[in-house]
Amino acid sequence: MNQQTIPQSSNSQFFAEVIESSLDSWVAQSWKWDLFPIFGSIVIIESNNRKFFSIVYQINTGSSDSVRQPFAFQKTKAELLRDQPQIFEFLRTTFSCLALGYEEDSEIFHMLSPEPPKIHSFIRQASPIELISFFNNPNYLQIFFSNISKIPNLDELLLALLRHLKQNDVLNHKNFTDFLELYSMLNDNDYKKLKLFLRRIEPVIKEINQLHNTE
């Protein structure tokens, strides 16, 4: 089945709502099972007079009915829609988000909010302007490392975040350098770990260096 991710042009559109909420993370349900944010992307919730920034670290699609479970029919999505369209009515997609900080009274805070977003608050993707204002400071990284037990694939999530920021023209030489310095510090200056991380993000590094050299 060909699932769809949310296009970058729909930043101002809501597509999901909060169904579980806590101070450091929340779970949201997409309004359409095949429309959801990608792993490592940043979503926004506006609640309690605050704008919550969070990163998508898990995505799950399955049946909303414990009795009716997905079954391998050996048919394409088009064939299933023609022959058994009812099976899609019981599918739902949820995604889990890690809180990275919030904005209140036009000020950015890279820390947990005093209270979580309300249940049923709507969710949208962050705009490029919101990404720039939040990720110019690398202090959000400390929240990642304080939630390692919650995120078993921390480096994968950070790599996905960097790709997401690069695609939205947020990464530049300065904030990427700041990111690496704090990342190294939070890893107790483990040179081997930093080197392996840099090797995996090498294409992004080359693009950033090229842009920096042309400025």
Helices and strands as residue ranges (DSSP letters): E 4-5, G 8-10, E 14-21, E 25-30, E 35-36, E 42-47, E 50-63, H 77-83, G 85-90, E 91-104, E 107-109, E 122-125, H 128-135, G 138-140, H 141-145, H 154-167, H 173-186, H 191-200, H 202-214
